[in-house]
Amino acid sequence: MTVRISAAAAVILTATIAGCGAPATENRQLPPVKPGAASLQEGFSTMERLIETARKEGALTVIALPRDWVNYGEIIDTFSEEYGIKVEQLEPDASSRQEIESAARLKPDVFDLSLEVAVANAASFAPYKVQNWQDIPDNLKDYPGRWYAGYGGYMSIGYDPRKVAAPTSYGDLLKPGYSVSLPGDPRQTAAAFNGVMAASLSGGKAEAKRGVEFFDRLKKAGNLAASAQSATVVLDWDYQNAERAGWKVAIPGRTVLSSYYVQAINKNAPHPAAARLWQEFLFSDKGQNLFLKGHARPARMEALQMRGTLDKGLAAGLPATNARPVMLTIPETDAAKAYLQREWSRKVG
């Protein structure tokens, strides 16, 4: 009799708990979605709601992302396939400055910019801190979250081993037999500008005057090529030189010039949720490893190593170096660019 009473009581108690607990879960209300919020938690509460909102928007507009630049082709396709969002690609060859100049007309959702352009135009961006915000080094992100580095690289010497010996220093490029080029005009192209500054490194310090003088000496030695197509050596970012078929990459010296490209969301993004989902994807382990696949160095690389989520095979494919990376400050960059504007044509042409 006692057992039968206890069993009945247990059934009643279980039914009571189920009856009280289920409605509480079902009726739990999440706050309204805020597509323009500054964080996932504040705007969407969960990744599922962010994805759902972005899918309803249906599209993402990017600008200045060549498909062969740091693996952006695969990155864009993977994002589109994973979330079912169409990605419209505008002006893939535009410079960072041109991105900003055409923003009002083209209305891109997101930007990929050089650091100095991002800093100068921070008021144009919507603050948003991705979930992995703490993994991004402090010197590579804006405290309010308006811009943050996604990937970077080291300035390097790309060379054709079938035609020239491996250079062990920038000074070697003054020797007979080398034909050296930059990937553009250093007064207009960021990579070419940084090539000049990398050649000027001395004691861990870059100086525009030394860089211009070095290229003046190259020209006088007959070692300055008319274009990258005719050169046997190109000074460019390691992720670009690594893409040259049959070429090898050298990063000589105790210090190496490094730089990062940063991500930002347009304050007037037509697809604000998709823009935020794009940032979450780029800074996820998958997104960062996709940059690594394009020979770029992910901003979260150290955190990925610590957590064991870095693709070791891809990391092993990066050009080897023990050099200490150094970065130009914004004032150093501005001063160096001003010097090149004055002196490059007069001394190098």
Salt bridges, closest charged atoms under 4 A:
GLU52 OE2 - LYS56 NZ 3.63
GLU74 OE1 - LYS293 NZ 3.07
ASP77 OD2 - ARG67 NH2 2.67
GLU82 OE1 - LYS286 NZ 2.71
GLU91 OE2 - ARG105 NH2 3.59
ASP109 OD2 - HIS271 ND1 2.81
GLU116 OE2 - LYS337 NZ 2.75
ASP135 OD2 - ARG300 NH2 2.96
ASP135 OD2 - ARG307 NH1 2.66
ASP138 OD1 - LYS141 NZ 3.70
ASP142 OD2 - ARG146 NE 2.77
ASP160 OD1 - ARG162 NE 2.83
ASP172 OD1 - LYS175 NZ 3.08
ASP185 OD2 - ARG187 NH2 2.86
GLU207 OE1 - ARG210 NH1 3.03
GLU213 OE2 - LYS209 NZ 2.60
ASP216 OD2 - LYS220 NZ 3.27
ASP236 OD2 - ARG244 NH2 3.51
ASP238 OD2 - ARG297 NH2 2.86
GLU243 OE2 - HIS295 ND1 2.89
ASP285 OD1 - ARG300 NH1 2.96
GLU332 OE2 - LYS205 NZ 2.77
GLU343 OE1 - ARG346 NH2 2.50
